[in-house]
Amino acid sequence: MFVGDDPIVEAGTLAAALAAGREPPTLLDVRWRLGGPPGLADYRAGHLPGAVFVDLDAELCGPPGSGGRHPLPEPAGLQVALRAAGVRAGYPVVVYDGGDGLAAARAWWTLRWAGHRPVWVLDGGYPAWLATGQPVTTEVPAPVPGDVTVCVGGLPVLDATAAGRLAGRGGLLFDVRTPERYRGEAEPVDPVAGHIPGAVNLPTGVHVDEAGRLHDAATLTDRFVTAGLRPDTPVGAYCGSGVTAAHTVLALHRAGRTDAALYAGSWSEWITDPQRPVATGEAPG
């Protein structure tokens, strides 16, 4: 349907694929807001024809706790949710969100981690679809149950120990939160401010343009190289709870670094153990 290894699909390309009618992709609407409310109301007000709403918090992540605010989902429960949404083994999936790409990136990452391919992210999300004059609907589909089998390990994951080791022993761990949170000057969500010692700050917002669309591969590569990434450098990313960092992993994939790892527990898990060190200030520490 879509060619190449690019994990991003444009609205016009998706519209043409849907119009062709030959094995159209499964569409997952994962609109989401940090702290809620869930995106279900947005979905009900209008969505891509045939799209099924999937709740990022309740279905694509585990319950918050010692593993962070958005830990990895339990495989069996994830499989139930994906099958209910109509995801079929080996058949294409396109995910989209409200436009910033964060929830869609975490959904893309979760599907890929669960062993499903191919998966694409709609660049610019729902607003991009509207901007190109494509049709929307309020009709809620009843998808034929899928047969996808979740087999985790499709993408690399870091736990807290591995994240600390990557940051301190020759790898590159990107902290993709805002500079203020990285420096420990402000922490609006978690009870402890600062960053993982050795992590390098690269806010994920630098990867998109004014419309929230991901920059091209060459631009992304230049940004990552400027931040210190080299071809032989192991790389990973974390954020507050593992959602925003998935967007940086998506950008790394577009730039050709398909080995990039996600610290899914991220800062919200790191600080649950008071023995783990915390750095503050501009420098990685």
C-alpha positions as CSV (number, residue, x, y, z in Angstrom):
1,M,0.0,0.0,0.0
2,F,2.6,2.5,1.1
3,V,6.2,1.9,0.0
4,G,9.5,2.2,1.8
5,D,10.5,2.2,5.5
6,D,9.1,5.6,6.4
7,P,6.7,5.2,9.4
8,I,4.8,8.4,8.3
9,V,1.9,8.7,5.8
10,E,0.4,11.9,4.5
11,A,-3.3,12.5,4.5
12,G,-3.6,12.5,0.7
13,T,-1.8,9.2,0.4
14,L,-4.0,7.6,3.0
15,A,-7.1,9.0,1.3
16,A,-6.0,7.5,-2.0
17,A,-5.4,4.1,-0.3
18,L,-8.8,4.1,1.3
19,A,-10.5,5.1,-1.9
20,A,-8.8,2.3,-3.8
21,G,-10.7,-0.2,-1.6
22,R,-8.1,-3.0,-1.9
23,E,-7.3,-4.2,1.6
24,P,-7.6,-0.8,3.2
25,P,-5.7,-0.2,6.4
26,T,-7.2,-0.6,9.8
27,L,-7.6,3.0,11.2
28,L,-7.1,3.6,14.9
29,D,-8.2,6.9,16.4
30,V,-6.0,7.4,19.6
31,R,-6.8,11.1,20.4
32,W,-5.7,11.7,24.0
33,R,-4.9,14.5,26.4
34,L,-2.4,14.4,29.3
35,G,-4.5,14.3,32.4
36,G,-7.7,13.8,30.4
37,P,-10.5,13.8,29.5
38,P,-10.2,10.8,27.2
39,G,-10.4,11.5,23.5
40,L,-13.7,9.5,23.1
41,A,-15.8,12.7,23.0
42,D,-13.6,14.1,20.1
43,Y,-14.0,10.8,18.3
44,R,-17.8,10.8,18.6
45,A,-17.9,14.4,17.3
46,G,-16.1,13.3,14.1
47,H,-13.5,10.9,12.9
48,L,-12.1,9.2,9.8
49,P,-14.6,6.9,8.1
50,G,-14.1,3.4,9.5
51,A,-11.8,4.5,12.3
52,V,-12.1,2.7,15.7
53,F,-11.3,4.6,18.9
54,V,-8.7,3.0,21.1
55,D,-8.0,4.5,24.6
56,L,-4.3,5.1,25.1
57,D,-4.5,5.1,28.9
58,A,-6.8,2.1,29.4
59,E,-6.0,-0.1,26.4
60,L,-2.5,0.7,25.1
61,C,-0.7,1.2,28.5
62,G,-0.7,-0.6,31.8
63,P,-2.2,0.9,34.9
64,P,-0.1,3.6,36.6
65,G,2.0,2.6,39.6
66,S,5.6,1.6,40.4
67,G,6.2,1.2,36.6
68,G,5.4,4.8,35.9
69,R,2.3,6.7,34.7
70,H,2.2,4.9,31.3
71,P,3.9,1.6,31.7
72,L,3.9,-1.2,29.2
73,P,0.6,-3.0,28.8
74,E,0.0,-6.6,29.8
75,P,0.3,-8.5,26.5
76,A,-2.9,-10.6,26.9
77,G,-5.0,-7.5,27.6
78,L,-3.4,-5.6,24.7
79,Q,-4.2,-8.5,22.4
80,V,-7.8,-8.4,23.4
81,A,-8.0,-4.6,22.8
82,L,-6.3,-4.8,19.4
83,R,-8.5,-7.7,18.2
84,A,-11.6,-5.8,19.3
85,A,-10.4,-2.9,17.2
86,G,-10.1,-5.2,14.1
87,V,-6.3,-5.5,13.9
88,R,-5.4,-8.5,11.8
89,A,-2.1,-10.2,11.6
90,G,0.1,-8.9,8.8
91,Y,-2.5,-6.3,7.7
92,P,-1.6,-2.6,7.7
93,V,-2.6,-0.2,10.5
94,V,-2.7,3.6,10.5
95,V,-2.9,5.5,13.8
96,Y,-3.8,9.1,14.2
97,D,-4.3,11.6,17.0
98,G,-5.3,15.2,17.6
99,G,-2.4,16.6,15.6
100,D,0.7,16.8,17.9
101,G,1.7,13.2,17.1
102,L,2.4,12.2,20.7
103,A,-0.4,9.7,21.3
104,A,-0.1,8.3,17.7
105,A,3.6,7.8,18.2
106,R,3.0,5.8,21.4
107,A,0.3,3.8,19.7
108,W,2.7,3.1,16.7
109,W,5.4,2.1,19.1
110,T,3.1,-0.2,21.1
111,L,1.9,-2.0,18.0
112,R,5.5,-2.4,16.7
113,W,6.7,-3.5,20.2
114,A,3.8,-6.0,20.2
115,G,5.2,-7.5,17.0
116,H,2.7,-6.0,14.5
117,R,3.8,-4.7,11.1
118,P,3.1,-2.6,9.1
119,V,2.1,0.4,11.1
120,W,2.0,4.1,10.0
121,V,1.3,7.4,11.7
122,L,-0.9,9.9,9.9
123,D,1.3,13.0,9.7
124,G,-0.5,16.0,11.4
125,G,-3.3,13.7,12.6
126,Y,-7.0,14.6,12.4
127,P,-6.4,18.3,11.6
128,A,-4.2,17.4,8.6
129,W,-7.0,15.1,7.4
130,L,-9.5,18.0,7.7
131,A,-7.2,20.5,6.1
132,T,-7.1,18.4,2.9
133,G,-10.9,18.3,2.7
134,Q,-11.2,14.6,3.3
135,P,-14.5,13.2,4.6
136,V,-15.3,12.6,8.3
137,T,-18.2,10.8,10.0
138,T,-19.8,10.3,13.4
139,E,-20.8,6.8,12.5
140,V,-19.2,4.3,14.9
141,P,-18.1,1.1,13.0
142,A,-18.5,-2.4,14.2
143,P,-15.2,-3.9,13.1
144,V,-14.8,-7.6,12.3
145,P,-12.7,-8.9,15.2
146,G,-9.1,-9.2,14.3
147,D,-6.7,-12.1,14.8
148,V,-3.5,-10.3,15.7
149,T,-1.2,-12.2,18.1
150,V,0.8,-10.0,20.5
151,C,4.4,-11.1,20.6
152,V,6.4,-8.5,22.5
153,G,9.9,-7.6,21.7
154,G,9.4,-6.1,18.3
155,L,11.1,-2.8,19.4
156,P,13.8,-2.4,22.1
157,V,12.9,-1.3,25.6
158,L,14.9,0.1,28.4
159,D,14.2,-0.5,32.1
160,A,15.6,1.8,34.7
161,T,18.9,0.0,35.1
162,A,19.5,-0.1,31.3
163,A,18.5,3.6,30.9
164,G,21.0,4.7,33.6
165,R,23.7,2.5,32.1
166,L,23.0,3.9,28.6
167,A,23.3,7.5,29.8
168,G,26.5,6.9,31.7
169,R,28.5,4.4,29.7
170,G,29.0,5.7,26.1
171,G,25.5,5.7,24.9
172,L,23.1,8.6,24.3
173,L,19.9,8.9,26.3
174,F,17.7,11.7,25.2
175,D,15.5,13.4,27.8
176,V,12.8,14.8,25.5
177,R,11.0,17.0,28.0
178,T,11.1,20.8,28.1
179,P,14.4,22.4,29.2
180,E,12.8,23.7,32.4
181,R,11.8,20.2,33.5
182,Y,15.2,18.8,32.4
183,R,17.0,21.4,34.5
184,G,14.8,20.7,37.5
185,E,13.5,24.3,37.6
186,A,9.8,23.3,37.1
187,E,8.0,20.0,37.5
188,P,4.3,20.3,36.9
189,V,3.5,16.5,37.0
190,D,6.0,14.4,39.0
191,P,6.9,14.9,42.6
192,V,10.7,15.1,42.0
193,A,12.4,17.5,39.5
194,G,15.5,16.9,37.5
195,H,16.9,14.4,35.0
196,I,18.7,11.1,34.8
197,P,22.4,11.7,35.2
198,G,24.1,11.7,31.8
199,A,21.0,12.2,29.8
200,V,21.0,14.9,27.0
201,N,18.1,17.2,26.7
202,L,16.5,17.3,23.2
203,P,12.8,18.4,23.5
204,T,10.7,16.4,21.1
205,G,9.0,19.6,19.9
206,V,12.0,20.4,17.7
207,H,11.1,17.4,15.5
208,V,8.0,19.0,14.1
209,D,7.0,22.1,12.1
210,E,4.4,24.7,13.0
211,A,1.5,22.4,11.9
212,G,2.8,19.5,14.1
213,R,4.1,17.5,11.2
214,L,7.3,15.6,11.5
215,H,10.4,17.0,9.7
216,D,11.9,15.1,6.8
217,A,14.6,12.4,7.4
218,A,17.5,14.7,6.4
219,T,16.4,17.5,8.8
220,L,15.9,15.0,11.7
221,T,19.2,13.4,11.1
222,D,21.0,16.8,11.2
223,R,19.2,17.6,14.5
224,F,20.2,14.3,16.1
225,V,23.8,14.6,14.9
226,T,24.0,18.1,16.3
227,A,22.8,16.7,19.6
228,G,25.7,14.2,19.6
229,L,24.3,11.1,17.9
230,R,26.8,9.1,15.8
231,P,26.1,5.9,13.7
232,D,27.8,3.6,16.3
233,T,26.2,5.2,19.4
234,P,23.5,3.2,21.1
235,V,20.5,5.6,21.6
236,G,17.3,5.7,23.7
237,A,14.8,8.2,24.8
238,Y,12.7,9.0,27.9
239,C,10.2,11.7,29.0
240,G,7.8,12.0,31.9
241,S,5.9,8.8,31.4
242,G,6.9,7.3,28.0
243,V,4.4,8.9,25.7
244,T,6.3,11.9,24.5
245,A,9.5,9.9,24.2
246,A,7.8,7.5,21.8
247,H,7.5,10.5,19.5
248,T,11.3,10.9,19.5
249,V,11.7,7.2,18.8
250,L,9.4,7.7,15.9
251,A,11.6,10.6,14.7
252,L,14.7,8.4,15.1
253,H,13.1,5.7,13.0
254,R,12.4,8.2,10.3
255,A,16.0,9.3,10.5
256,G,17.1,5.7,10.0
257,R,17.8,4.7,13.6
258,T,15.5,1.8,13.9
259,D,17.5,0.5,16.9
260,A,16.4,3.4,19.1
261,A,15.1,2.2,22.5
262,L,12.3,3.6,24.6
263,Y,12.5,3.9,28.4
264,A,8.8,3.3,28.8
265,G,8.7,3.9,32.5
266,S,10.6,7.2,32.0
267,W,11.0,9.8,34.8
268,S,7.8,8.8,36.5
269,E,9.3,5.3,37.2
270,W,12.9,6.5,37.8
271,I,11.9,8.6,40.8
272,T,10.0,5.8,42.5
273,D,13.3,4.5,43.8
274,P,15.0,7.1,46.1
275,Q,18.3,5.3,45.6
276,R,18.4,6.3,41.9
277,P,20.5,9.5,41.4
278,V,18.9,12.7,40.2
279,A,20.8,15.5,38.3
280,T,19.7,19.1,37.9
281,G,21.0,22.0,35.9
282,E,22.0,22.5,32.3
283,A,24.7,19.9,32.0
284,P,23.9,16.1,31.7
285,G,25.4,15.6,35.1
